[in-house]
Amino acid sequence: QVQLVESGGGLVQPGGSLRLSCAASGNIFSSNVMGWYRQAPGKERELVATITRGGSTDYADSVKGRFTISRDGTENMVFLQMNSLKPEDTAVYYCKLEDRVLWKDYWGKGTLVTVSS
């Protein structure tokens, strides 16, 4: 079993920055993809960014140039640096680990990011 715990959410003014962290623990195989997804009120959950164990990244168009995903493979942690935040970035942000050996997906419980003046 794999557990994911997110941290770093909070209230920030438009134009501000936040850094989200996600710590993974448990039976983690080396072949995996970690990522961040978000769900705004009344909307479906959407991809924000993903990163492979080798460091390849993918971003939603809406966050390109503003958000940066990174990971610490040794510690099984993934981070999301969010800059130039906009009110439309307000959402619950979820960490996801895709196990490419067992082909299972694991989710954290989420952390709330609110962008408001």
N, C-alpha and C positions, 0 to 999 in steps of 0.2 A: 504493500500500500504506500501511496505517496501523499504527503501533506504539503500544502502551499499556504504561506501566510504573507499577506500584503501589509505594507505600512507606508506612511508618508502622505496620505491624503489630508485634505483640510480646505480651509477657505482662503482664497487668494484673489487679489484685485486683477482686473483685466490688464494684460501686459506683464503680469508677474510670472514667477517660476515656481515649480514644485518638482521634487524628485521622489518617485515611487520606488519602493524596494519590494522584492518578493523572495522569500527564502523557501527552498524546497528541501524536504527531508523524506527519508524512507528508502524504499527499494528503487533507486534511480539507475537506469541503464545509461550507458554513455551515448547511445544514439537517441537523441531527443531534440525537440524544438520547444523553446519557451517563448511566451508571448504575452502581450497585453491586449485585452479587449475592454470595451466599455458599453454601458447601457444607460442611456438617458431616459428620464421619465416618459413613459408612453411610447418608447421606441424599442426596436429590437437590438439585441446585443450585436456589436460590430467590431471588426478587427481594427486595432490601432497599430500594432507593430509586432513582428516576430523576429527571432534570431536563432540560428542553428548553433550546434555545438562548435562548428567551425568558424562561426562569426558572420555568416551571411545574413543580411537583414532584409526586411520587407516592411513597407509603411503604407498606411492608408494615405490617399492623396491629400486629405484634409489636414494631415499633421506633418507632411513632408517639409523639411526645412525648419520646423519648430521643435519637434520631439526627437530624441535620440534614445535608442534602446541599446543596452549593453549587458554583458553577463560575466560573472566570475565563475568559470567552470569548476575551479577547485572547491568553491564553497556552495555550488549549486544555487547561485543567486542570480536574479535578473533585475535590471534597473530600468526606469523610464525617466529620463530628464525631459521635463516639459517647460519650454520657454514660450514667451509671447502668448500666454494663455488668453483665450477668448471665452465669453459667456457660453458659447455653444460647445465648449469642451466640458461643461458641467455634466457629470455622470458618475456612476459607480464604476470603478476600474477593477477589472478582474485579471488575475494572473492565471495563465494556462500552461500546462506541460503536456506535450504530446509525446508519448512513449512510442518510439518507432521500432521497438523490439516486440513488445506485447501488443502494440497497436491499441493503446488505451489513452484516453484523455483525462486529465485531472485539473480541477479548478480550485482556486482559492475562494474565500467568502466575499472578497471585494473590499475596496476602500473608496470612500466618497470624496470626490473632488468637486468643489463648488467655486466657480469663477464669478464674482459679483463685486460691484462697488458698494 
